[in-house]
Amino acid sequence: MPSASIACSPTVIPGQRTEQPCVGDSGQHDAAIYAEVVRRHPGRVLAVYIRDVTESEEADREAGTLLEEVRRAGTRATFCPDLLEAAADAAGQGWISSAAVEEVRREVAAAAVDGPST
């Protein structure tokens, strides 16, 4: 498994506690990496948001299992078809503004018209 330190590892600042959400895709190892980050750094990850970009039922099951592990650890976790649901959840938690959600909404709509980017 890839090292959790390569993505979304909570920033360590001496004397300061930093929490952050982790956002990734199902086409990579992001769910596994972020689940490991949650295990290694309890309470430091606000949420794990994984965008489903694969058509593989096996990959979806694996991501779902890992996100359930994240939830059992007490961290919010969402597996969604695009990042609009993640943005709405983050706004509901007060982590981003409603203007940011609207920006994500526009980007998701544009991607639907233009096709996915890589």
C-alpha positions as CSV (number, residue, x, y, z in Angstrom):
1,M,0.0,0.0,0.0
2,P,1.3,3.5,-0.8
3,S,2.6,5.5,2.1
4,A,0.0,7.7,3.8
5,S,2.6,10.5,4.0
6,I,2.3,11.2,0.3
7,A,-1.2,12.7,0.4
8,C,-3.3,14.5,3.0
9,S,-1.0,13.9,5.9
10,P,-2.1,16.4,8.5
11,T,0.4,19.2,8.7
12,V,2.4,19.1,11.9
13,I,3.2,22.5,13.3
14,P,4.9,22.6,16.7
15,G,2.5,23.8,19.3
16,Q,-0.5,23.9,16.9
17,R,-3.1,21.3,16.1
18,T,-4.2,21.3,12.5
19,E,-7.2,19.4,11.2
20,Q,-8.2,19.1,7.5
21,P,-10.4,17.2,5.1
22,C,-9.0,14.8,2.6
23,V,-10.4,14.7,-0.9
24,G,-9.5,12.1,-3.5
25,D,-10.6,9.7,-6.3
26,S,-11.5,6.1,-6.3
27,G,-9.3,5.5,-9.3
28,Q,-6.2,5.8,-7.2
29,H,-5.4,4.5,-3.8
30,D,-6.8,7.5,-2.0
31,A,-9.3,5.7,0.1
32,A,-6.6,3.4,1.4
33,I,-4.2,6.2,2.0
34,Y,-6.7,8.4,3.8
35,A,-7.9,5.4,6.0
36,E,-4.3,5.0,7.0
37,V,-4.0,8.7,7.8
38,V,-7.1,8.5,10.0
39,R,-5.6,5.5,11.8
40,R,-2.2,7.1,12.3
41,H,-3.6,10.6,13.2
42,P,-6.8,10.1,15.2
43,G,-8.9,13.3,15.3
44,R,-6.7,15.1,12.8
45,V,-8.8,14.4,9.7
46,L,-12.1,16.3,9.5
47,A,-13.6,14.2,6.7
48,V,-12.7,11.9,3.8
49,Y,-14.4,12.6,0.5
50,I,-13.8,10.1,-2.3
51,R,-15.1,10.8,-5.8
52,D,-16.2,7.7,-7.7
53,V,-14.3,7.7,-11.0
54,T,-14.2,4.0,-11.8
55,E,-16.8,1.6,-13.2
56,S,-15.3,-1.3,-11.2
57,E,-17.7,-2.8,-8.7
58,E,-14.7,-4.3,-6.9
59,A,-13.0,-0.9,-6.5
60,D,-16.3,0.6,-5.3
61,R,-16.7,-2.2,-2.7
62,E,-13.1,-1.7,-1.5
63,A,-13.5,2.1,-1.2
64,G,-16.8,1.6,0.6
65,T,-15.2,-0.8,3.1
66,L,-12.3,1.6,3.7
67,L,-14.7,4.5,4.2
68,E,-16.8,2.5,6.7
69,E,-13.6,2.0,8.6
70,V,-13.0,5.7,8.6
71,R,-16.6,6.3,9.8
72,R,-16.1,3.8,12.7
73,A,-13.1,5.8,13.7
74,G,-15.4,8.9,14.1
75,T,-14.4,10.7,10.9
76,R,-17.0,11.9,8.3
77,A,-16.7,10.0,5.0
78,T,-18.5,10.3,1.7
79,F,-18.3,8.3,-1.5
80,C,-19.9,10.4,-4.2
81,P,-20.2,10.5,-8.0
82,D,-18.8,14.1,-8.1
83,L,-17.5,16.5,-5.5
84,L,-20.7,18.5,-5.2
85,E,-22.0,16.3,-2.4
86,A,-18.6,16.6,-0.6
87,A,-18.7,20.4,-1.0
88,A,-22.2,20.6,0.4
89,D,-21.2,18.5,3.4
90,A,-18.1,20.7,4.0
91,A,-20.3,23.8,3.8
92,G,-22.8,22.2,6.3
93,Q,-19.9,21.8,8.7
94,G,-18.8,25.4,8.2
95,W,-15.5,24.5,6.5
96,I,-16.2,26.2,3.2
97,S,-18.6,29.0,2.1
98,S,-21.8,28.6,0.1
99,A,-20.0,30.6,-2.7
100,A,-17.4,27.7,-2.8
101,V,-20.3,25.2,-3.1
102,E,-21.7,27.2,-6.1
103,E,-18.2,27.2,-7.7
104,V,-18.0,23.4,-7.4
105,R,-21.6,23.2,-8.8
106,R,-20.5,25.2,-11.8
107,E,-17.3,23.1,-12.3
108,V,-19.3,19.8,-12.0
109,A,-21.8,21.1,-14.6
110,A,-19.0,22.2,-16.9
111,A,-17.3,18.8,-16.6
112,A,-20.6,17.1,-17.5
113,V,-20.8,19.1,-20.7
114,D,-17.1,18.9,-21.6
115,G,-16.4,15.4,-20.3
116,P,-14.1,14.4,-17.5
117,S,-10.6,15.7,-17.3
118,T,-7.6,13.6,-16.4
